[in-house]
Amino acid sequence: MIRLLAGLLLCASTMTAQRATLSKGLEHFYNLEYDEAIAEFRRQIEAAPDQPSAHNHLAMAILYREMYRTGALETELVSGGNPFLRRPKMNPAPEDEKEFFTAIQRSMSRSQARLEKDPKDLQALYTLGVAHGLRANYNFLVRKAYMDSLRDATAARRLHNKVTDLDPSHYDARLVQGVHEYVVGSLPWHIRMLGFLVGFRGDKERGIRILEEVAHKGRLNDVDAEVLLCAIYRRERNAAKAVPLLQDLIRRFPRNHLLRLELAQMYSDLGNKGAALAVLEEMEKLRAAGAPGYARLPLEKILFARGVIQFWYNDLDQAIENLERVTAKTELLDLNTESYAWLRLGQAYDLAGKRSLALQAYRTLQQRAPGSDAANQARPFLSTPYQRRPSS
């Protein structure tokens, strides 16, 4: 989902939607209409170039558009015990990267100018923290500069700590605190020993409690807190808590198809195959009717989700049928979805006793997406057929 889900917990920590007065740009943003959102944010900057928040919104939309393009917003594509260190490869266009960093620099300089006049300017502390967080996202996702990313995330945490020290009722500033607690608490111990993380050992449970508080009491970041909690609840195997949040988000942002895909996954995790498949059936109907947000959605995205659910429920014939349809039209998909489609297809073939077809799927995956997480998962199955683990 919107990593605005998955494994995107560090990344989504910097979103700054002003829910109290949801602007047209943010309405587009939450509905995955990134080109329209970027156009709106550019207009806002033209009208008020000295507002740091407008520059932050522009940078945020540029980054998330790239994440959406590469399939990095969907939790099904995140796997392994530590997804914070396993992000999809992103290669934004040079002009997008330039506009992103220009927006960040302008936001920072305007916030710092205000702080020089008043070190206790809450809004300036807040927007400066957001800018650091967005730069942390970029370093993490695009440059794979994990230490630089953690340094910026820590700077964002410190700045927003100042906000809440000055105004304990500023629940929106607690979003970064909650995410930072959860993410740092999820990192390997040797990374948590780094000098710039001294004093921030991280606490996953505390991070969740803070985000729940922001979801209930925040004015600007309640939506982001809900999105993050959905990703975290799934990671922590507590999908039941995510379902009502997703239902609320779908009501508020009906053109965001990733929310429904995530809801289907949550139902699947809960053991409710019927409800999961019903969500996907509804998506197909919306697509056939040309509903906004669904008319241009490739059918193969829905078939992929359906095939994966059927795979986990051991409906192998149906899973293979759907995944074969997906891999027959990979040109319509982002590379991450394609790579996991080949992986699941190969595994389904193995479980069905079709070893030669499984090997063909694994080899195609190695050719199409070498070095990807899916390809790394598939590599052992080139020599030994995939078998379902008892806990799977």
Secondary structure by P-SEA (a helix, b strand, c coil): cccccccccccccccccccccccaaaaaaaacaaaaaaaaaaaaaaaccccaaaaaaaaaaaaaaaaaaacccccccccccccccccccccccaaaaaaaaaaaaaaaaaaaaaaaacccaaaaaaaaaaaaaaaaaaaaccccaaaaaaaaaaaaaaaaaaaaaacccccccaaaaaaaaaaaaacccccccccccccccccaaaaaaaaaaaaccccccaaaaaaaaaaaaaaacccccaaaaaaaaaaaccccaaaaaaaaaaaaaacaaaaaaaaaaaaaaaaaacccccccccaaaaaaaaaaaaaaacaaaaaaaaaaaaaaccccccaaaaaaaaaaaaaaaaaacaaaaaaaaaaaaaaaccccaaaaaacccccccccccccc
